Amino acid sequence: MMRKNGNIEPSVGNPRKQNTTQILDAAEKVFAVHGLSGTRIDDIAKACALPKANVLYYFNTKETLYQATLERFLADWLGDANIHLSVNMNPREGLQSYIQAKMLFSRQRPEASRLFMHELLAGGEQIQSFLRETLKPHVEDLAVIFAAWHKKGFIKKIDPFHFMFMLWAMTQSYADMQVQFAAVLGQKRLTKRDFEIGTETIMQLVASICIDVEERS
């Protein structure tokens, strides 16, 4: 999917798809550093090594490109829960897979997470409809899953909304606060092993809500 003249259109051919992906990848990095107001289309064109005219062909304004960049991130970010969390899954295994996916996202696409954080800190004007119409129902659906797990005796009673807030905060901080974390560890940047240790530590905390078979019997 892509945007042209403000409307989402289906991809037509590989060159079009490759170009829009190339532009969105560059936009994600540039917007994460400079924000919407501080970014120029020229900056994104330079970052993706395409003429400015090409960028404007697919995304006719900077605002349209910014919105498309956010939408792509949000779609990818929400998709993890749909894959790893369901009523029929083992909670411990599902939560571990979910946390691993979120930490991988923070390691591989830190700019996307920072862009989202910049937008939230700016008031979230560009994502209000997403927050109300997509994210809220999404977490309400997760609450149903947690309630089912609790009813089956798989997890302890916990507020699902605040539990998800904590999971997001723990996993996204490895993207948003990498500089701080690396400095504390005496490093220039976080390593793959740091993310693995972080995942293990978060899972140790999360596992406290899971009930083992011995505890249920």
MOVEN-V968615 format. One record per pair of residues at least 24 apart in sequence whose ideal C-beta (glycine too) atoms are under 8 Angstrom apart, sorted by the first residue. I is the first residue (numbers start at 0). J is the second residue. Records with the same first field share a line. If there is no record, write none. Layout:
I->J ; J
//
This chain:
1->57 ; 67
2->57 ; 58 ; 63 ; 64 ; 66 ; 67
3->56 ; 57 ; 58 ; 59
4->59
5->59 ; 60 ; 63
15->57
18->49 ; 53 ; 57
19->57
21->47 ; 48 ; 49
22->47 ; 49 ; 53 ; 54 ; 57 ; 58 ; 64
23->64 ; 67 ; 68 ; 71
26->64 ; 65 ; 67 ; 68
27->68 ; 71 ; 72 ; 108 ; 110 ; 111 ; 114
28->110
30->65 ; 68 ; 114 ; 117
31->109 ; 110 ; 111 ; 113 ; 114 ; 117
32->110
34->117 ; 121
35->61 ; 62 ; 65 ; 121 ; 125
38->65
40->64
65->125
66->125
68->114
69->114 ; 115 ; 118 ; 125 ; 126 ; 129
70->129
72->108 ; 111 ; 112 ; 114 ; 115
73->115 ; 126 ; 129 ; 133
75->104 ; 108 ; 111
76->104 ; 111 ; 115
77->133 ; 134 ; 137
79->104
80->137 ; 141
84->141 ; 144
85->144
86->143 ; 144 ; 147 ; 148
89->153
90->148 ; 153 ; 154 ; 208 ; 209
91->206 ; 209
94->202 ; 205 ; 209
95->202 ; 205
97->166
98->166 ; 170 ; 198 ; 201 ; 202 ; 205
99->198
101->166 ; 167 ; 170 ; 171
102->170 ; 173 ; 194 ; 197 ; 198 ; 201
103->194
104->170 ; 174
105->170 ; 171 ; 173 ; 174 ; 194
106->173 ; 174 ; 189 ; 191 ; 194
108->174
109->174 ; 175 ; 177
111->174
112->171 ; 174 ; 175
113->174 ; 175
116->171 ; 175
138->163
152->210 ; 215
153->209 ; 210 ; 215
154->208 ; 209 ; 210
155->207 ; 208 ; 209 ; 210
157->208
162->208
166->201 ; 205
169->201 ; 204
170->201
173->197
//
